């Protein structure tokens, strides 16, 4: 099995109950960055042991691999319907590290799109590094440094499909959202880009910043790139709990 297949099997075993995929986790080294879960294989086992009545639901919608990393976009039911991104790092065919971001499922956004629908077609495998460079520059120049006058260097003016629960399609939808945040003195602040992972026309970024009233958050953004421009976007923003509430000491990132 490929690492991508192993990661998919592990997530979907949460619903199927198949015990085999647990063997894809290194029992001696499993670094957990979900701060609500204990470290190591024991922490994973504790989650399984506390499944709700009727069990978990888990379906992988999109799956990608970037060298030793696999990143997934999935629909869950963990004590309520959720959308989630998971990242797994492999060493010698075994999972040794895990990051994720989860958010409640919301109604369709102003353009009728959901957090999980949209394109799943993986193309342009020869452009992975070019697309990662484009997205990294977009985050650093537009979201971190705030150079909004350069936005059309990165986002298509012809098609920009938006899956954020509150934002409509197109540059006009994004502009309206940013204007609202400014008027209401709300924060949409990206401070640090921690990861840029990609395969072909899809790139996932993991960033740290502040949101809304100043909440310390993790931003996970998935972008689809076509002809050198961003044409589709999914995201999950998750607050980072206070350190005293962490169940492991590995940090969110």
N, C-alpha and C positions, 0 to 999 in steps of 0.2 A: 504494500500500500504506500501511496505517497503521503507526505506529511499533511497535505491538504485533506486527503481522504481520512486520515486519522483524526484530525481536528473536527471535521464534520461528524464523524462517527461518535466522538466523545460528547459533543453537544447534543446530538440527537438521541444518545443513550439515556439522557435525562428523562426523556419521554418513554423510550422503548423498554428501559430497564435492563438492557443488554449489559452484562458485567465485563465483557471482553475489552471495550475501549479504555477502561480504567488502566489496563496494562500498558497503554501508550504513555502514561505519566511516569516519569522517573521517580521511583519510590524513595530515593535517597536525596533528591534535589528537586523541589517544586516550589518556586518562589511566587507567592501570591500577592497581587497588587489590588485585588478587590478588598477594600478595607473593612468590609462587613464579614469577611471569611478568614478563618484561621489559616496560618501558613502550612505548607506541606500537604502531603496526601491525606493526613488526618483532617485538615480543614475541609478538604473536598468531601471526604467521607461524612463529615458532620452535616454538611448541606444536604446530602442525599438522605441521611437518616431523619432529617426534619422536613421531609417533603409534605406538602399539604394533602389532605384527603383527596383522592383522585389523581395524585401525582403531579409532576411537572409537565408542561407542554413545551416543546422546543422544535423549531423548524428553521433550518439554515436557508436563507434566501440568496445570498451571494457569498462566494468563497474565493480567496485570492492567496497567492504565495509570493513572497519576496525573500529569496534565499532561505535563511533559517526561520523566517517568520511566516506565519499563516494568520490572515485576518478575515473574520467572518462578520456578516450582517444578518441578524437572526430575529425571528419572532418568538417570544417566550410567553409562558404564563407562570410567573413566579409570584404567587400571592397577588395575582392580578395581571392582566395583559401588559406586556412590555416589549419595546424594541431595544435591541442591544447590539453593540459591537464587542467582539472578543478578539484578542491578539494572543497567539501562542508562539513561544520561541522553542525551537527544537535543538537538541544536541544528540548526535548519533542516533537519530530516529525516535528519540523520546522527548516528550514535553517537559521542559525544565522551568518555564516561567509563563505567567498569565496576567494579562491586563484586560479590563473591560470598562464599558460605560453603558448604563441602563437608564431608560426613561419610560414612564407610563405611556401606553398607547393613547393618542388623542384623536379627535374627529379630523376629517379631511381639512386641509388648509384652504385659504381663499380661492385657490385655483383647482380645488378638488383632489389634490394629491395627498397621499398618506406618507407616513414615515418609512414605509417599506416597499411601496410599489415603484414602478419605473423600470428602466433598462437593466437587464442582467447579462447582456451579450459582451463577452470578453474578446477584445480585438487589439490590434496594434501592439503585439508583444515585443516588436522590435523598437518601440518608442517608450518603453517603460522609464528609462532614465531621463529622457527628454521631458516626459510628462511630470515626473517627480520634481524636476528642476523648476518647471513652470509653476507648480502648485506651491513649492517652498518659497519661491520668490513672491507669489501672490500673498501668502500669509505674512511674510516679513515686511513687504512694502505697503500693502493695503491694510491688513488687520493689526499688525504690530506698530508700524510707523505712521499709519493713517494717511498715506498718500492717495486719497480717493480720486484725484484727477487722473490717475493711471489705471483705473479699474478696467477700462476697455482694452488695455493691453493683455488682460488675462481672461475676462469673461466675454463670451460671445454676445454681440448686440442683436443677433438674429434669433437665437434660441438659448434660453436659460431656464431650465425646469427646476422648480424649487420644491423640496419636500419638508422644509421646516414647517412646523405646525401653524405658524403665525404669519408667514410671509408668502406673498403671491409670486407667480412666475415673472421672469424678465428683470432687467435692470431697474425698471420702474418700481417693481415690487420691493426689490432690495433697497432702493433709494427711499421709498416711503417708510420702510421699517427703520432705517437709520435716522431719518428725520424725526420719527416718533420718539425714538430713544433720546435724541438730543433735546427735544421739546420737553420731555418728562424728566430730564436729568437722570436717565437710567444709563447704566454702564453696559457696554459690549466691548470689553477690553481683553485683548490677547497680549500676554506678557512674554511668554516663552513657548517656542515650538519644540516639543520633546521628541517627536517621531514623525518621519515621512516615509510611508511604505506604499509600494505600488506594484501592480502587475498590469501591463498593457495600458488600456485606456482608463483604468480606475486607480485612484490614489487616495489613501487614508492618511489624515494627519491627526496627531494627538498634541493638544496644546493646553497651557495653563493660563488662567486669567481671572477676571472678575465679571460678574453679570448682574444685571438688575440693580438691586439696592447695594451692591458691593459684595455679593456672595463669592467666596473663593470656589472656582469651578474647574472641571476638566471639560475641554471642548474636544469632541471627536467629530471630524468632518470628512465625509466621503465625497469625492469629486469624480465626475466622468468627463473626460477630455476628448474632443473631436477636432481634428484639423488645427491643433495648436491653441485651442481656446476651451475654457470650462463651459460645459453645456448642461450639466445637471449636478445637483447638490443634495445630499442628505446629511443630517447631523443629529447628535445627541449631546445635550449639555447636562452635566450631573454635578450637583454640589459636592464638595469635598468635606467630609465630616470633621469635627474637631478632633485633635489628636487623641484626646482621652477616650474617644469612642472607637478608635481603631482596634481591630482584632488581630492585626499583624503589624510589624514595624517596618515594612518594606516601602511604604509610601505609595501614593497613587501612580507615580510615574517611574 
